[in-house]
Amino acid sequence: MSKPIVAIVGRPNVGKSTLFNQIGKKRVSIVDDIPGVTRDRIYMDAVWLEHVFTMIDTGGIEFEAENRLLTSMRQQAEIAMEEADVIVFVVDGRAGITNTDEEVARLLRPTKKPVVLAVNKIDSPKQEADVYEFYNLGLGEPIPIAAANALNLGDLLDAVVASFPETDTAEEESDEIKLAVIGRPNVGKSSLVNALLGEDRVIVSDIPGTTRDAIDTHFTKDGIRFTLIDTAGMRRKGRIEEAVERYSVIRALRAVDRADVVLMVLNAVEGITDQDTKIAGYAHDSGKGVILVVNKWDIYEDKDEKSTLRFTEDIRAKMAFLQYAPVLYTSALTRQRVHRVTDLAKYVADQQSMRIQTSVLNELLQDAIAVNPPPAYKGKPLKVLFMTQAGIVPPRFVIFVNDPELMHFSYLRFIENKLRETFGFEGAPIRLIVRSRKSKEEEL
């Protein structure tokens, strides 16, 4: 099931990033008094009353600015609003309604999306009378908050989650493998989908951002049923001129949430970019199986027998968190190695669904400890006692120790490497959870 998406919008310097950080309980957006500090959308998952949702922090919306950067920021915010399930419109209670606030309100009304109006910087009772002015925006009841010290954030979040769309909890389980095709604009996602399907089911264009809506396409290959979740969906009539280089992340959010395996498409000619890393990082953080598909390999210049090796090494260096992901070199245009995508997807789906018996896991654990004993911390030895598998998709393992604070991340990585050396788990992220011996005794 896709998590609801909440976009935080408003003009510059009203406290959007501060609110974003307060809700997320950690500093992710840069907070500064200089308007325009948040130049790109930033994404973070948050939880309120058992509702898990994804927040988008956007740059400020300016309508009169000629500055190209500010124009791009406005376009980014507009894209976020289009994709969001709920929009939080933040205004400055001390400044009152500005012309830009009124323009943003006019922009919001046609979206037909639930809008929660947050009047920020209301941190004393005598300021509460200033809130009533914002009824004039015609967006419903304004909610006074003070993001800097988290005042009334509970009321705001209650209104946000109350506006979430209803979900069908009775969604049918399917034995289909759901594949999400994600990546930057113009890396060849649509062409790859067409090559996989053997027909032009998705419009292809050289214009980055041509495609706007995700499309689910069902097909069968070698008796196995697949669903392609194409984040590069079909072209929608109307505007395609907005700055699209960075909007691709939000396209990936919903698709990744619904997928079993993610096809992360890279452009061989352009190489690995920061945006590639950002998109792939979301797939990794979501615990999905990942296949790195290097497309346009047919036009990669100066190829030799070591080109794939060098390119793979570059991927591993820039996407260190995806060491486990297989890399496939393809050409959607010539269909070179495209036939291997579904075979590899089936393999990764099986790998992330693998279960290992507890007795076998602990044999491996004892062998690993014998080869590399756990290090001590401040003179106190770490004792690794027991390991069991807690779940699949992604594979999750619980390791019981005498004191979790003694477990260094490097030793966890050592254990993960041993799991991969022994059992594979290719394409699947592994989650290792460390618990104390008391937790083990309580469960027993």
C-alpha positions as a printed Julia matrix, in Angstrom:
444×3 Matrix{Float64}:
   0.0     0.0     0.0
   1.3     3.47   -0.88
   1.91    5.86    1.99
  -0.05    9.13    1.82
   2.02   12.08    0.62
   1.87   15.42    2.44
   3.33   18.5     0.72
   4.32   21.51    2.82
   4.03   24.68    0.71
   3.97   28.44    1.12
   5.96   31.53    0.28
   9.62   31.77    1.38
  10.61   32.26    5.01
   7.33   31.34    6.71
   8.81   28.36    8.58
   8.09   25.42    6.25
  11.43   23.7     6.88
  11.18   24.25   10.64
   7.76   22.61   10.61
   9.07   19.78    8.45
  11.91   19.11   10.88
   9.64   19.26   13.95
   7.24   16.7    12.5
  10.07   14.45   11.4
  11.79   14.75   14.79
  15.12   15.35   13.09
  16.86   18.09   11.18
  16.73   17.24    7.51
  15.94   20.56    5.85
  18.33   23.47    6.29
  16.71   26.18    8.39
  17.9    29.72    7.77
  16.51   33.24    7.76
  17.53   33.66    4.13
  14.54   33.08    1.8
  15.11   30.26   -0.68
  17.46   28.07    1.39
  15.38   24.97    0.63
  15.96   24.75   -3.1
  14.96   21.17   -3.74
  12.12   19.07   -2.4
  13.17   16.98    0.56
  11.37   13.8     1.52
  10.97   12.1     4.87
   8.63    9.54    6.36
   6.76   10.5     9.52
   4.27    8.84   11.88
   1.26   10.27   13.7
  -1.36    8.18   15.52
  -0.19    5.02   13.73
  -0.49    6.75   10.35
   2.72    6.52    8.33
   3.06    9.14    5.63
   5.7    10.8     3.46
   6.33   14.52    3.84
   7.68   16.75    1.1
   9.39   19.99    2.06
   9.35   22.47   -0.82
  11.09   25.69   -1.67
   9.11   28.9    -1.29
   6.6    30.02   -3.9
   7.25   33.45   -5.42
   5.05   34.73   -8.25
   6.67   38.05   -9.08
  10.27   36.87   -9.05
  12.22   37.02  -12.28
  15.02   35.01  -10.72
  15.36   31.69  -12.54
  16.08   29.8    -9.32
  12.94   31.11   -7.61
  10.88   30.28  -10.69
  12.22   26.73  -10.61
  11.4    26.5    -6.9
   7.8    27.54   -7.6
   7.53   24.91  -10.31
   8.9    22.27   -7.95
   6.3    23.22   -5.34
   3.54   23.03   -7.95
   4.62   19.51   -8.89
   4.66   18.5    -5.23
   1.14   19.85   -4.78
  -0.07   17.92   -7.8
   1.28   14.66   -6.43
   0.29   15.15   -2.78
  -2.72   13.61   -1.06
  -2.84   16.46    1.49
  -1.33   19.95    1.25
  -0.19   21.9     4.32
  -0.2    25.6     3.42
   2.04   27.51    5.85
   1.6    31.27    6.37
   3.24   33.76    8.72
   0.82   34.84   11.46
   2.94   37.85   12.4
   3.11   39.22    8.87
  -0.57   38.73    8.08
  -1.9    37.9     4.62
   0.42   38.95    1.82
  -0.21   39.19   -1.91
   1.85   36.03   -2.39
  -0.27   34.17    0.18
  -3.36   35.1    -1.81
  -1.74   33.92   -5.04
  -0.79   30.59   -3.43
  -4.36   30.19   -2.19
  -5.63   30.77   -5.74
  -3.17   28.14   -6.93
  -4.41   25.64   -4.34
  -8.16   25.88   -4.85
  -8.29   24.23   -8.3
  -6.25   21.23   -7.1
  -9.3    19.83   -5.28
  -6.86   18.43   -2.72
  -7.44   18.68    1.04
  -5.64   21.79    2.29
  -4.68   22.3     5.94
  -3.93   25.96    6.64
  -1.17   26.37    9.24
  -0.69   29.86   10.66
   2.87   29.79   11.96
   4.69   31.93   14.55
   1.68   32.15   16.88
   3.41   31.52   20.2
   1.43   33.67   22.66
  -2.29   33.97   23.53
  -2.41   37.66   22.54
  -1.43   36.69   18.98
  -4.34   34.29   18.53
  -6.64   37.08   17.35
  -4.32   37.51   14.36
  -5.32   34.05   13.14
  -8.86   35.05   12.18
  -7.6    37.2     9.31
  -6.58   34.05    7.46
 -10.18   32.88    7.05
 -10.15   35.38    4.17
  -7.98   32.97    2.16
 -11.04   30.77    1.73
  -9.26   27.56    2.67
 -11.17   26.59    5.77
 -10.25   26.9     9.41
  -6.72   28.2    10.05
  -4.76   26.28   12.7
  -2.4    28.41   14.84
   1.0    26.83   15.43
   4.52   27.74   16.45
   6.78   25.36   14.55
   9.92   26.56   16.33
   8.72   25.2    19.69
   6.19   22.61   18.42
   3.12   24.42   19.78
  -0.18   22.93   18.54
   1.55   20.48   16.22
  -0.8    17.76   17.49
  -3.86   19.72   16.31
  -2.24   20.29   12.94
  -1.33   16.62   12.48
  -4.81   15.52   13.57
  -6.21   17.62   10.74
  -3.65   16.22    8.29
  -4.31   12.53    8.98
  -8.08   13.13    9.05
  -7.75   14.27    5.43
  -5.96   11.14    4.21
  -7.76    9.2     1.47
  -9.45    6.02    2.55
  -7.45    2.9     1.75
  -8.78   -0.47    0.75
  -7.53   -2.7     3.54
  -9.03   -5.69    1.82
  -6.62   -5.45   -1.09
  -6.16   -8.86   -2.63
  -2.91  -10.72   -2.24
  -1.39  -11.52   -5.62
   1.29  -13.92   -6.72
   2.37  -11.4    -9.35
   5.81   -9.86   -9.03
   5.37   -6.09   -9.01
   8.2    -4.26  -10.79
   8.63   -0.5   -10.38
  10.61    1.22  -13.14
  12.26    4.3   -11.63
  15.0     6.74  -12.52
  15.72   10.27  -13.66
  13.89   11.76  -16.64
  15.14   10.66  -20.04
  17.18    7.64  -18.93
  15.0     5.37  -21.04
  12.35    4.13  -18.62
   9.53    4.21  -21.15
  11.7     2.58  -23.81
  12.63   -0.18  -21.37
   8.96   -0.8   -20.56
   8.15   -1.0   -24.27
  11.02   -3.43  -24.83
   9.87   -5.61  -21.93
   6.32   -5.69  -23.23
   7.35   -6.16  -26.84
   5.06   -3.37  -27.99
   4.73    0.38  -27.68
   2.43    0.58  -24.68
   3.97    3.8   -23.34
   4.61    6.97  -25.33
   8.33    7.59  -25.79
   9.85   11.03  -26.36
  13.28   12.62  -26.18
  11.79   15.42  -24.09
  12.62   14.81  -20.4
   9.46   14.67  -18.35
   7.15   13.82  -21.23
   5.4    11.18  -19.16
   3.3    12.13  -16.17
   1.15    9.34  -14.77
   2.08    5.9   -13.51
   0.55    3.0   -15.4
   0.22   -0.59  -14.22
   0.68   -3.12  -16.99
   0.2    -6.85  -16.4
   2.03   -9.44  -18.46
   3.23  -13.04  -18.24
   6.72  -14.31  -19.06
   7.67  -18.0   -18.89
   4.56  -18.71  -16.82
   5.34  -16.01  -14.26
   2.97  -13.06  -13.88
   4.4    -9.57  -13.58
   2.97   -6.11  -12.97
   5.0    -3.24  -14.37
   4.55   -0.04  -12.38
   5.89    2.49  -14.86
   6.73    5.78  -13.18
   7.3     7.19  -16.61
   3.58    6.81  -17.47
   1.74    8.22  -20.47
   1.87   11.8   -21.64
  -0.85   14.02  -20.27
  -2.16   16.82  -22.45
  -1.2    20.22  -21.24
   1.92   21.55  -19.62
   5.17   19.64  -19.86
   7.49   22.61  -19.69
   8.15   22.67  -15.95
  11.55   22.0   -14.46
  11.49   18.21  -14.37
  15.03   17.14  -13.55
  14.19   16.77   -9.87
  10.52   15.88   -9.86
  11.4    12.27  -10.66
  11.91   11.4    -6.99
   8.25   11.93   -6.14
   7.27    9.71   -9.07
   9.35    6.99   -7.45
   7.76    7.33   -4.0
   4.43    5.72   -4.74
   5.8     3.21   -7.22
   8.49    1.95   -4.85
   6.0     1.6    -1.99
   3.84   -0.7    -4.12
   6.64   -2.71   -5.7
   8.29   -6.01   -4.84
  11.36   -5.35   -6.98
  12.63   -2.0    -8.24
  14.31   -1.54  -11.62
  16.55    1.47  -11.09
  17.35    2.72  -14.61
  20.65    4.54  -15.18
  21.88    6.36  -18.28
  25.17    4.81  -19.43
  26.12    7.89  -21.45
  25.56   10.41  -18.65
  26.96    8.25  -15.86
  25.88    8.28  -12.21
  24.45   11.56  -10.91
  23.47   12.79   -7.44
  19.84   12.5    -8.48
  20.35    8.83   -9.36
  21.73    8.28   -5.88
  18.78   10.07   -4.27
  16.21    8.01   -6.15
  18.02    4.72   -5.55
  18.4     5.6    -1.87
  14.64    5.75   -1.44
  14.29    2.25   -2.89
  16.97    0.97   -0.52
  15.45    2.69    2.52
  12.06    1.19    1.65
  13.49   -2.31    1.89
  12.71   -3.3    -1.69
  14.67   -5.61   -3.95
  16.76   -3.56   -6.36
  18.19   -4.23   -9.83
  20.42   -1.57  -11.4
  19.66   -1.4   -15.12
  22.31    0.52  -17.05
  20.46    1.55  -20.2
  21.76    2.97  -23.51
  24.79    0.7   -23.33
  24.71    0.43  -27.13
  25.84    4.06  -27.47
  28.38    4.08  -24.63
  31.57    5.38  -26.18
  34.99    3.71  -26.28
  33.78    0.36  -24.99
  36.33   -2.38  -24.39
  36.38   -5.69  -22.56
  36.69   -3.91  -19.18
  34.07   -1.19  -19.68
  31.36   -2.94  -17.68
  33.83   -3.64  -14.88
  34.86    0.02  -14.66
  31.27    1.26  -14.83
  30.2    -1.19  -12.12
  33.06   -0.04   -9.91
  31.86    3.55  -10.37
  28.33    2.51   -9.35
  29.63    0.71   -6.26
  31.67    3.76   -5.27
  28.84    6.28   -5.7
  26.04    4.01   -4.45
  27.86    2.25   -1.64
  24.55    1.36    0.03
  23.6    -0.8    -2.99
  26.54   -3.19   -3.0
  24.04   -6.06   -2.99
  22.16   -4.96   -6.13
  22.92   -6.83   -9.39
  23.85   -4.68  -12.38
  22.48   -5.38  -15.85
  23.73   -3.6   -18.98
  20.98   -3.13  -21.57
  19.83   -1.23  -24.61
  16.1    -0.7   -24.72
  16.49    0.47  -28.33
  18.17   -2.69  -29.62
  16.63   -4.86  -26.86
  20.11   -6.04  -25.89
  19.86   -8.16  -22.7
  16.35   -6.84  -21.99
  15.1   -10.44  -21.91
  17.23  -10.99  -18.79
  15.32   -8.36  -16.76
  12.36  -10.59  -15.87
  14.59  -13.57  -15.07
  16.67  -11.42  -12.76
  13.55   -9.89  -11.18
  12.19  -13.36  -10.41
  15.55  -14.32   -8.89
  15.67  -11.19   -6.68
  12.04  -11.73   -5.59
  12.96  -15.27   -4.51
  16.11  -14.05   -2.75
  14.27  -11.52   -0.61
  11.65  -14.12    0.33
  14.2   -16.68    1.5
  13.88  -18.09    5.03
  16.83  -19.62    6.89
  16.41  -22.1     9.74
  17.49  -20.78   13.12
  19.89  -23.69   13.68
  21.64  -22.96   10.39
  21.86  -19.26   11.2
  23.52  -19.94   14.52
  26.02  -22.32   12.99
  27.0   -19.5    10.66
  27.11  -17.06   13.58
  29.44  -19.29   15.6
  31.73  -19.78   12.62
  31.82  -16.01   12.05
  32.66  -15.36   15.72
  35.46  -17.93   15.57
  36.99  -16.2    12.54
  36.47  -12.65   13.84
  35.68  -12.41   17.57
  33.44   -9.47   18.63
  35.47   -6.44   19.7
  35.37   -4.96   23.18
  34.24   -1.4    23.84
  35.78    0.58   26.71
  37.06   -2.67   28.14
  33.67   -4.38   28.1
  33.42   -7.4    25.79
  30.54   -7.82   23.35
  28.94  -11.25   23.54
  26.91  -12.3    20.51
  24.54  -14.95   21.8
  21.89  -15.89   19.27
  20.4   -14.99   15.89
  17.02  -15.72   14.33
  15.15  -14.56   11.24
  12.26  -12.25   12.03
  10.8   -11.7     8.57
  11.17  -11.51    4.82
  10.84   -8.84    2.1
  13.23   -7.53    3.19
  15.02  -10.31    5.1
  15.16   -9.29    8.75
  17.34  -10.89   11.41
  17.39  -10.33   15.16
  20.75  -10.68   16.9
  20.73  -11.07   20.69
  23.75   -9.74   22.6
  24.72   -8.95   26.17
  24.59   -5.18   25.53
  23.35   -3.63   22.24
  25.41   -0.48   22.86
  28.57   -2.53   22.44
  27.65   -3.57   18.88
  29.65   -1.51   16.37
  28.24   -0.99   12.88
  31.38   -2.52   11.38
  30.71   -5.83   13.14
  27.09   -5.76   11.95
  28.41   -5.26    8.43
  30.72   -8.25    8.95
  27.75  -10.42    9.95
  25.73   -9.17    6.97
  28.61  -10.02    4.64
  28.73  -13.53    6.08
  24.98  -13.93    5.5
  25.4   -12.85    1.89
  28.45  -15.04    1.31
  26.57  -18.07    2.59
  23.0   -17.57    1.4
  23.17  -14.89   -1.31
  20.23  -12.52   -0.74
  21.31  -10.88   -4.02
  19.33   -7.77   -4.78
  17.71   -7.73   -1.32
  18.57   -5.3     1.49
  19.18   -7.06    4.8
  17.93   -5.56    8.06
  19.82   -6.52   11.23
  18.15   -5.75   14.56
  20.22   -5.91   17.75
  18.52   -6.73   21.04
  19.68   -7.43   24.56
  19.71  -10.84   26.2
  16.81   -9.67   28.41
  14.66   -9.19   25.28
  15.42  -12.74   24.28
  14.53  -14.1    27.71
  11.26  -12.12   27.72
  10.26  -13.56   24.34
  11.15  -17.07   25.43
